[in-house]
């Protein structure tokens, strides 16, 4: 009997993974050796090896997807994460629904970024490109060995495969999960490119404006992906977990937030390095830390030391492997940094009110916030390891320092775009910023007065911070176009990267508004609801009409049909569900949402109390959409910044690659 | 002052000011907001500070869950096989909360020795048991780290 592709796919995938491990090993050694000895041939092998590496990883990924689509339950990973009744889109997303597959996705992303570096960095000096690709190859070796030796997705259950799979965790059967991990991983892995650039700069000792200009688009792009990835995770938690919360300071959320904080510092520090050739060593350090924190996040999430929906694996061997790799990367790169950093430092001065100072403040604040979040995240783990007791650090800890420091950051943020490089006079700040200050103050003081009956001082503070950032941006834009003949002409003259900055900063203001006002004004009613009963939440009235049973493709559900009235007028009907998934037997809350720009209505079914009564969560959440809208604006800013035409100008090839620039030690 | 030194001084001042704000906030936050985990036997033995936020966990004793008929008030008992603790909660329980399964509770021990829960967490899939609970169960003999083998002696 001839074998068809379905039966062969797992073995072919496995084979492709092994081949890509070989290729990435070659990618690590050959260009690096070539760069050291000035061999053009070896250096030029980088892009081809990167392409091959990407091709085989993509093929392995395709094989695994193929096994999922064709319900090949003889593959252990498919059997534990899929089911024949699962709808097709979830069969595909189930590929990254578990530990092994999500690791494969990680590697696919890494291969994609490596290929992108190979394709888009043709203007780079050859030895630089060779070293960058080589570092990417090194990271790939680590992760490919990890997947092949400890968590192979292609392992079979033979000779007795199960009849049917045990289904994807119902929490993950959702559009949010289809897109959240890929986008988040794009961000995580994207920082490996900055890391590679940083290491290459340390190796060559060439760290100038040109270097910063090459790394900036990569950092910005990765940061944009990470912003959206985090926002998607928050959005998913909001409507899928059935609690109505959108951020829990859960260690896993923190794990993705840490690289974001340092990544934010990195993209700002890179700006100083590009424009002013300052903060060079610091930028390198940030690039190393950003990627290390991405790895730390992977370690925390994947090693099973944390308890959450994300912690798939409870295999200590895996944790040890990632921890070892993390130590190798952090230790190795910091050693290299210690040896080489003095070579790449630069020195020019700047004044007290210069843009450099503000960006320095930004960096220090973000770093401090990152360290505090890191402490809060790791403290329970460390305490546990040292036998100091089982401890948990709750959201209040994070809120106590995060909110004031973030507020301070936002207050300073308004000054940044207005400030000149080198020196800005206090007078200039005053003349440009008194209007935004007054407008924000008046608006902030009036807002709570008209929004709700009770006056919330914190809402005034939130609105002040957000509108301060926003109005200062407008003031800055107006100042910059003051010489244009008309408004439109002036606006046309501004560069794309300036618009990028404005949009991203405005995104912060939008997110701040969303976070603050949602937290302050959310109305929550966790109540017992009988059929026919009315519930009043501010101006909305909810009436439970009836309870019905509904059947879905792989679940059965209790559905509540609830009419919503606003000021006595019928608005719409909302249908939250409580689902019971047949294969796994687990229960899931399907939230009913009425989405609006200024408020969300949120109904989740709790538990049945009697035949005609359910415990229900009925929430009114003002401005909750703004949290994620702001993140999208930040990502849009990142896209515009990368599209700026100065990155597409060919870089002059004035470097003599034949010089042996790659000495590791400081002679 | 030399501009370079001035600049260094500024960096130092920046770091000192921001870090001291941060350290101050952190000291405050850590004093208030770290929750220690206790198994039911410790709570029953009175080894747990009253009226302070703690984290507790154990198996929900079968047959102990009682609901009020007109509100969301609920009462149940958690156990680690050695001792029982009564838990009061007003709110909606998570989907996977069930009798005979593990649960983690954030709350305050009252003077009566009961646990007033502000939050009840349950496992998130069928095969999962919170590590704290697993740890607390570990000493209880043959059926390690699971509520199944627990003898719910009254």
HADDOCK unambig.tbl for C-alpha pairs under 7 A between the chains (distance, minus, plus):
assign (segid A and resid 307 and name CA) (segid B and resid 130 and name CA) 6.91 0.50 0.50
assign (segid A and resid 309 and name CA) (segid B and resid 124 and name CA) 6.69 0.50 0.50
assign (segid A and resid 349 and name CA) (segid B and resid 3 and name CA) 6.00 0.50 0.50
assign (segid A and resid 349 and name CA) (segid B and resid 4 and name CA) 5.56 0.50 0.50
assign (segid A and resid 349 and name CA) (segid B and resid 7 and name CA) 6.68 0.50 0.50
assign (segid A and resid 350 and name CA) (segid B and resid 7 and name CA) 6.89 0.50 0.50
assign (segid A and resid 361 and name CA) (segid B and resid 14 and name CA) 6.88 0.50 0.50
assign (segid A and resid 364 and name CA) (segid B and resid 15 and name CA) 6.68 0.50 0.50
assign (segid A and resid 365 and name CA) (segid B and resid 18 and name CA) 6.83 0.50 0.50
assign (segid A and resid 368 and name CA) (segid B and resid 19 and name CA) 6.85 0.50 0.50
assign (segid A and resid 389 and name CA) (segid B and resid 36 and name CA) 6.90 0.50 0.50
assign (segid A and resid 390 and name CA) (segid B and resid 36 and name CA) 5.66 0.50 0.50
assign (segid A and resid 390 and name CA) (segid B and resid 37 and name CA) 4.99 0.50 0.50
assign (segid A and resid 391 and name CA) (segid B and resid 34 and name CA) 6.56 0.50 0.50
assign (segid A and resid 391 and name CA) (segid B and resid 35 and name CA) 5.48 0.50 0.50
assign (segid A and resid 391 and name CA) (segid B and resid 36 and name CA) 4.39 0.50 0.50
assign (segid A and resid 391 and name CA) (segid B and resid 37 and name CA) 5.76 0.50 0.50
assign (segid A and resid 392 and name CA) (segid B and resid 34 and name CA) 5.91 0.50 0.50
assign (segid A and resid 392 and name CA) (segid B and resid 35 and name CA) 5.10 0.50 0.50
assign (segid A and resid 392 and name CA) (segid B and resid 36 and name CA) 6.35 0.50 0.50
assign (segid A and resid 393 and name CA) (segid B and resid 33 and name CA) 6.29 0.50 0.50
assign (segid A and resid 393 and name CA) (segid B and resid 34 and name CA) 4.90 0.50 0.50
assign (segid A and resid 393 and name CA) (segid B and resid 35 and name CA) 6.25 0.50 0.50
assign (segid A and resid 394 and name CA) (segid B and resid 33 and name CA) 6.18 0.50 0.50
assign (segid A and resid 394 and name CA) (segid B and resid 34 and name CA) 6.74 0.50 0.50
assign (segid A and resid 396 and name CA) (segid B and resid 33 and name CA) 6.15 0.50 0.50
assign (segid A and resid 397 and name CA) (segid B and resid 29 and name CA) 4.74 0.50 0.50
assign (segid A and resid 397 and name CA) (segid B and resid 30 and name CA) 6.29 0.50 0.50
assign (segid A and resid 397 and name CA) (segid B and resid 33 and name CA) 5.43 0.50 0.50
assign (segid A and resid 400 and name CA) (segid B and resid 25 and name CA) 6.65 0.50 0.50
assign (segid A and resid 400 and name CA) (segid B and resid 29 and name CA) 6.04 0.50 0.50
assign (segid A and resid 401 and name CA) (segid B and resid 22 and name CA) 6.78 0.50 0.50
assign (segid A and resid 401 and name CA) (segid B and resid 25 and name CA) 5.50 0.50 0.50
assign (segid A and resid 401 and name CA) (segid B and resid 26 and name CA) 6.54 0.50 0.50
assign (segid A and resid 526 and name CA) (segid B and resid 91 and name CA) 6.31 0.50 0.50
assign (segid A and resid 526 and name CA) (segid B and resid 92 and name CA) 7.00 0.50 0.50
assign (segid A and resid 527 and name CA) (segid B and resid 72 and name CA) 6.59 0.50 0.50
assign (segid A and resid 528 and name CA) (segid B and resid 71 and name CA) 5.95 0.50 0.50
assign (segid A and resid 528 and name CA) (segid B and resid 72 and name CA) 6.24 0.50 0.50
assign (segid A and resid 586 and name CA) (segid B and resid 126 and name CA) 6.99 0.50 0.50
assign (segid A and resid 587 and name CA) (segid B and resid 95 and name CA) 5.98 0.50 0.50
assign (segid A and resid 587 and name CA) (segid B and resid 96 and name CA) 6.83 0.50 0.50
assign (segid A and resid 588 and name CA) (segid B and resid 95 and name CA) 6.53 0.50 0.50
assign (segid A and resid 606 and name CA) (segid B and resid 92 and name CA) 5.65 0.50 0.50
assign (segid A and resid 606 and name CA) (segid B and resid 93 and name CA) 6.92 0.50 0.50
assign (segid A and resid 615 and name CA) (segid B and resid 92 and name CA) 6.55 0.50 0.50
